[in-house]
Amino acid sequence: MNIADIESLDHEGRGVAHVSGKAIFIEGALPGERVSYTAFRRKPTFENAHADAILKASSQRVAPRCPHFGVCGGCSMQHLDPRAQAAAKQRVLEDAFWHIARLRPESILPPIIGPSWGYRRRARLTVRKVEKKGGVLVGFHEKRSSYVAVMDSCAILPPPISALLPELKRLVASLSIPDRLPQIELAVGDTPAALVFRILEPLTPADEDVLRAFADRHGVHVWLQTGGPDSAALFHPADGGWPAYRLPDFDVTLRFRPTDFTQVNHDVNRVLVRRAMGLLGVRPGEKIADMFCGLGNFTLPLARLGAHVVGVEGSAPLIARAKENAVLNGLADRIDYRVANLFEVTPEALAAWGRFDKMLIDPPREGAVELVKSFDEGAPSRIVYVSCNPATLARDAAVLVHEKNYRLRAAGIANMFPQTSHVESIALFER
Ligand SMILES: C[S@@+](CC[C@H](N)C(=O)[O-])C[C@H]1O[C@@H](n2cnc3c(N)ncnc32)[C@H](O)[C@@H]1O
């Protein structure tokens, strides 16, 4: 039997131990625990393993709430108390700053914490017909596998959506194309939930009746997607309109297509936006850039506070929606939206957008290294960087601090994805 004493937690939520000088990354094990484990991947310098038995348990260990935990790939940290999860993520962020950039934030911001369960407003569920598992499956992928988990509930989805999972299986099984419907995407705003059915073949009139009845019975909006994300179109109710969410602190409403990028956790997003505005210290009349602006989640609050905002985003359809949202909220005269690939931005292109007093940066996982490398003497005096990947944040922070004369004033995490190892964070740079 292999036995290990767990020293720490890695960025994927695995317990880390050293046995005979070799690092062992053990799923399901927590710092301070002694576990027996089985390795499923052996390399000369490390092994990946899963815990078989917990021989000495951490005081922070809790019983996973979800019956599918351990099989379903959706969550990896349900066995750790949510407060300890936030502390572990804070450590991942600080470690990334230190190991990648040799930086320590001058101050640590209090973590932004929201509900631990039922928070996930967007999800892509895979649909597959597997006769030997009882027919149609609807759910997340199993851990490290392309199989779909057999699941009848999900504790991180909003409860009414979780309750729909068995209904969705029956619904798909009753259609004429159960094996030509690979995915159901869901988006829950402050409006009725939108379910987008990806269909590879046309529906029959009978299928359409079944879908309409389903939407009416459950009070959801059904969309159909025949091609790429922008082909998604509202099917029923025909006058249902688009989903929308509100940021009440800033009196703004954002309408979106259910396939658009929106922040997954609305409670945490509201606090995150408020914190970003506070850290930027927005004053009326300032010129502020919102880089990777999406639909305008930060742009509209910035404009509401009186700033003149340039929002830059790579997706033309998202910018079209962002412009509509600016009009909807009566803020179009303070916002200038542009479509640009920020992974290829040059100092000249950046200068052509104007000089900014301040900047908000909220990139995808890849980060924003070309953008920060493009800064010259006229770069903004204050930057708030919102990140979903501590490694690229730290890499970009190294450029800002070691090459561009900024100070890393503060940083902290937002527990945007409780029960998972994903780390969302926010950092303030000044020069
Ligand atoms: C983390 S999201 C943030 C969106 C928005 N700030 C929000 O809070 O909803 C990152 C955004 O970057 C955009 N994006 C991805 N790659 C890009 C690129 N190379 N250039 C510009 N924008 C890009 C995505 O379309 C997405 O809207």
The ligand as an ORCA input file, in Angstrom:
! r2SCAN-3c Opt
* xyz 0 1
  C     -13.118     36.975    -19.328
  S     -14.079     37.576    -20.670
  C     -14.487     39.161    -20.049
  C     -15.658     39.840    -20.691
  C     -16.227     41.027    -19.922
  N     -15.196     41.881    -19.380
  C     -17.182     40.587    -18.838
  O     -16.927     40.816    -17.663
  O     -18.224     40.003    -19.171
  C     -12.847     37.833    -21.873
  C     -13.303     38.494    -23.142
  O     -12.178     38.589    -24.012
  C     -12.606     38.399    -25.332
  N     -11.416     37.987    -26.109
  C     -10.867     36.741    -26.184
  N      -9.760     36.763    -26.946
  C      -9.605     38.048    -27.355
  C      -8.628     38.719    -28.171
  N      -7.608     38.038    -28.706
  N      -8.766     40.042    -28.378
  C      -9.792     40.719    -27.829
  N     -10.744     40.145    -27.061
  C     -10.657     38.828    -26.827
  C     -13.702     37.361    -25.226
  O     -14.561     37.435    -26.359
  C     -14.387     37.769    -23.925
  O     -15.437     38.670    -24.179
*
